[in-house]
Amino acid sequence: MLRVFNFILILIFYNTTYCQEDIIRKVTNYISTDYSELLFVSIDNQKMYHIKEGAIVKKYIISSSEYGTGSVDGSNKTPLGLHKVKEKHGDNIPINGKMTGRVFYGDMATIYTDKTKSITDNVTSRIFWLEGLEQGKNKGEGIDSYKRYIYIHGTSEEGRLGTPASHGCIRMRNKDVIDLYKIIEVDTLVLIL
């Protein structure tokens, strides 16, 4: 029995190490510039990885667009490629506070922990507003991530995280986005693949 348990532990350790190396390799193959900190959004895994000094320090369950990936204005798709955090919004907003136009007016969102779709696409708790860094891919006329208001933000549809469910943005749990907001600075790189 002890041998089986040890084998399972070794398998878990190997799997975890291999997955981390694969993620770091994807990031390194895409980015030619040096970075000390980065958020990597995996569309396939529906996870976001906080990477510091070449190692994954935290991972988060997310939702990208239910319409797929793309950069065209009005498509409601999640843009791919290299971005940076251009602006942060939500200092001192209570958890689950709804923002309209990046402003909190005192309204609180009902948080759904099942697969319920809310009537509105609530932006809650905190916002990281992204700017695309790749001309012709996520920056420029008709495809600009910043002008499309592409955010990483909290959501009222926490039960739908882990599956594509947004209208273009990257959704997170409210507690997670608040915790991340405390440590991620403006100009931090964000890679979406």
Backbone hydrogen bonds, N-H to C=O, Kabsch-Sander energy under -0.5 kcal/mol:
donor,donor_aa,acceptor,acceptor_aa,energy
5,F,1,M,-2.3
6,N,2,L,-2.6
7,F,3,R,-2.5
8,I,4,V,-2.3
9,L,5,F,-2.3
10,I,6,N,-2.4
11,L,7,F,-2.4
12,I,8,I,-2.5
13,F,9,L,-2.6
14,Y,10,I,-2.7
15,N,11,L,-2.6
16,T,12,I,-2.6
17,T,13,F,-2.6
18,Y,14,Y,-2.8
19,C,15,N,-2.5
20,Q,16,T,-2.3
21,E,17,T,-2.4
22,D,18,Y,-2.4
23,I,19,C,-2.2
24,I,20,Q,-2.6
25,R,21,E,-2.4
26,K,22,D,-2.1
27,V,23,I,-2.1
28,T,24,I,-2.8
29,N,25,R,-2.6
30,Y,26,K,-1.3
31,I,27,V,-2.7
32,S,30,Y,-0.5
38,L,51,I,-2.4
39,L,189,L,-2.3
40,F,38,L,-0.5
40,F,49,Y,-2.8
41,V,39,L,-0.6
41,V,191,L,-3.3
42,S,40,F,-0.6
42,S,47,K,-3.0
43,I,41,V,-0.7
46,Q,42,S,-1.5
47,K,42,S,-1.3
48,M,60,Y,-2.7
49,Y,40,F,-3.1
50,H,58,K,-3.1
51,I,38,L,-3.1
51,I,49,Y,-0.7
52,K,55,A,-2.7
53,E,36,S,-2.7
55,A,52,K,-1.7
57,V,50,H,-3.0
57,V,55,A,-0.6
58,K,50,H,-1.2
60,Y,48,M,-2.8
62,I,46,Q,-2.2
63,S,171,R,-1.2
66,E,166,S,-2.3
67,Y,76,N,-0.5
68,G,65,S,-1.1
70,G,78,T,-2.1
73,D,142,G,-2.5
75,S,72,V,-2.0
78,T,68,G,-2.2
81,G,192,I,-3.0
83,H,190,V,-3.0
84,K,131,E,-1.8
85,V,188,T,-2.3
86,K,84,K,-0.9
86,K,129,W,-2.6
87,E,129,W,-1.5
89,H,127,I,-2.4
93,I,90,G,-2.3
97,G,94,P,-2.3
98,K,107,D,-2.8
99,M,123,V,-2.9
100,T,103,V,-2.7
103,V,100,T,-1.2
105,Y,98,K,-0.7
105,Y,103,V,-0.6
109,A,96,N,-3.0
111,I,109,A,-0.5
112,Y,110,T,-0.6
112,Y,156,S,-3.6
113,T,111,I,-0.6
122,N,120,T,-1.6
123,V,99,M,-0.6
124,T,122,N,-0.6
124,T,154,G,-1.9
125,S,97,G,-2.2
126,R,124,T,-2.5
127,I,89,H,-2.6
128,F,152,I,-2.4
129,W,87,E,-2.9
129,W,127,I,-0.5
130,L,128,F,-0.6
130,L,150,I,-2.7
131,E,84,K,-2.6
132,G,138,N,-0.5
133,L,82,L,-2.6
135,Q,133,L,-0.7
136,G,139,K,-2.7
137,K,134,E,-2.3
138,N,134,E,-2.5
139,K,134,E,-1.2
143,I,140,G,-1.8
144,D,140,G,-0.8
145,S,138,N,-2.6
148,R,144,D,-1.7
149,Y,146,Y,-1.4
150,I,145,S,-2.1
151,Y,149,Y,-0.6
152,I,128,F,-1.9
153,H,170,I,-2.4
154,G,124,T,-1.7
154,G,126,R,-1.2
155,T,172,M,-1.1
158,E,156,S,-0.7
159,G,112,Y,-2.5
160,R,157,E,-1.7
161,L,158,E,-1.2
162,G,62,I,-2.4
163,T,160,R,-1.3
165,A,64,S,-2.2
166,S,64,S,-2.7
170,I,151,Y,-2.8
171,R,63,S,-2.5
171,R,169,C,-0.6
172,M,153,H,-2.1
177,V,173,R,-2.5
178,I,174,N,-1.9
179,D,175,K,-2.3
180,L,176,D,-2.7
181,Y,177,V,-2.0
182,K,178,I,-1.1
183,I,179,D,-0.5
183,I,180,L,-1.3
184,I,180,L,-2.1
185,E,183,I,-0.5
187,D,85,V,-3.4
188,T,185,E,-1.6
189,L,37,E,-0.7
190,V,83,H,-2.6
191,L,39,L,-2.8
192,I,81,G,-2.2
192,I,190,V,-0.5
193,L,41,V,-2.4
193,L,191,L,-0.5
